[in-house]
Structure formats: structure tokens, C-alpha cells
Amino acid sequence: WKMAPYRPGSYPKPPYGYGEAVRRGYGYVLDLRFMRTLAETGRPDPDYKLNCYPAKMGAALITGMIRCAQALPERREEALRLARAAADHLIAIAQPAGAPLAHFPPTYEGTYATAKEYAGMHMLLYPASAALAHLSLYDVTKERKYLDAALGIAATYLRLQGEDGTWYLKLYEKDGRPVNPNRLQPLCVAELLEEVFRRTGDAAYRAAADRAFAFVENGPLRDWNWEGQFEDVRPCGKYVNLSKHVACDAALYLLKRWPKDAGRIAQAREILRFSEDQFVIWEVPDTAAWLRYFGMPSWKYNYRLPGVIEQYHYRELIDASAAKMIRTYLALYRATGNPLDLAKARTLGDSCVRMQKGNGRIPTVWNTLESEDVQQDWVNCTLATLRALQELGAAQE
């Protein structure tokens, strides 16, 4: 079943189009009670327990609400109010100037899930995501505080960059010491440094981005150790927990920075092949193969496929994983014009729409244990899926 090929034209169609799914989805997010709490009070609602990951969730909310303002112009001010509230909160709780991790917002807060176990640690993926979100909000509002917050984060990355071009995956907040020897897959930081270079003209940021990419080129682009790096998963050794997320990030980076370079496009294509082979499920597996691969015989899966697995350590079909593959297929389609890339993107997009509930909710986890409790949903995943569906809609225009 893992070797099942893509079969064009053989998959179920969604009940409505991508534009309608996007409108329903953003409306659903805006109407969530814990989103209204943040907009009204300026503080994340403690009842939404995944707020224990403030940098990750806050960054996703900022960028998601900027896209929401574009998709729902009639609710633009409401969406931007929520984006500002999320950004202002991240700035307020960030490390002060002069601290070892100056201007970094925290990865963990409170005691839910892994936040208690990893209290006082920063995972270096997420400050970069927050900084990119601040830059996007600055572009919309022209409020200087968001630009300053992003530049402060970028300056700390510049100071902490290792000789190999990357950073430790996790650092202790109090003194900046590494938590473990694992190195960061640094494409998120490279993207930030590139963006700061474009805005400031400071060559130090372009040089730092080049060093970060050199780490990728000499590392996972050669040995294919696309290590899954998640705030709720313990760092591990080589090839133990691969994920298509970091691999697809590399493909997207290659295609954005070198959109006409045949060699870079070929690298992105190979990354896409790896990601599809390891993580995309085009059809229902037979029971024996499924249980052997997943090792969870008591679970009965919802076969509203195709779908995409998140990582080796969490072999679940996740909406944001489908979204990442959609965006990567679309990027290859834009680079090469290969209609098969667009077809695969649409097939996964159709799955996302079919999973959407009547109220606009898109569940994070696609299995029969799916709860109706929105506490089980990761809003950052919902927003990632809506972004992918927006891109799909634009590809049809």
C-alpha cells in the first residue's frame, strides 16, 4: 500500500470549492471563544491549552489573521485586531534586551503537555517564525514596534550562529547554554535573515543566511537526515524521526531563491519525491500492512484519504501535513508547469475540503478517534491548511 501510485481522476471530489472552504474556515477561527478572549483582553485564553506554546501559536495566528483579512474583507478589522493582540503579547513576554536570548519569545509557558517538562528552554525554530510574522504585520500596519521586534530577534540569531552555519536546536533561557547537541534545521532562520537583508541592505544578514543554507546543503541535502523538530517531541538521533516538513521547507526555499535555476529545481523535485514516498498515502492500505507500519492495532482509522503523515514519531494523518505537501507541489508546478504537480495538490486540497465540518472547522487529526472538542485542534494547523487552500484557489484563477 505504501507503494500505491497516484491515480489521476480516481479520488472523491469535495462538496464545494476552495474559496468557500477558506471563507468558512477563517470565519470559524474568528468566532472561536478563545480567539475572542485574546482580541478583547490582549491575553491568550488559558482554557485553550495549546497556548502553552506561545511563540508557535502566536506567530501562526499573526500570519493567519493577515491572510484572513484578505480572504474576508468584511471582517478585516476584526482579524487585524486579533493579529495585533497576538503580536503585542509576544513582544510583551519576550526576553529583554541584553539577555542571552534577547527579544526571543518563549517556546513554552505553563504546565500543559510538554511545557512543564521543557520549562526554561527555547527551541530556535519559533523565534524566527515570530519575527517573520512581525514583519508581515508591520507591512500591513506600518507600526514600527513590529519591525523593531523582528530586527531584535534577527540580531540575536546573528550573534548566536555557530561556525557550521546553524544553531543549537534548544537553548536554556537563563544562560543560553545548549540543552542537547542537536543542531537546528535552519531554513526558517535563513528565510528571516534573507528578509531582513532585503529590508535593511545589511550584508551581514545575507552572509548569515548563506552560511545557514550551506549547513543544509552539506547536511540533509546530502545525507537526507530531515530530522523532525517539534516542540513536543524529544530530539533524537539521525534518521530516527524524519519528517517531510523540514524537507519541504528546503524545497520551498530553493524554489523561492533560485526560481530559474535548473539544478536547484532538480533538487527540489528530489525532495518532493522523498516527501511523497515517505509520508503521502494515496489509498487505503490493507490491514496487516497498516498495523505493521503504525503499530497501533486498537485504532481504527478514518480512510477519507488521500492524506499525509506528519513524522515518524507521530504517524497520524494531519491537516497541516497535507497543507505543506500542497504548497510544495504548487511551488514545483509554478517552476516547471508540470500538470501532475497541480493535480496532486488539488487531490490533497480536496481531502482537506471533504474533512471540513459544517461550521468551518477542519480537524487537525484525521482518524476515527477525532474529537468534536476544539481543544484537540491545533489552530496553527488550521491556519496552515487555509493558507494552502488559498494558494490552490489562486492557482485556479
Disulfide bonds with the S-S distance in Angstrom:
none
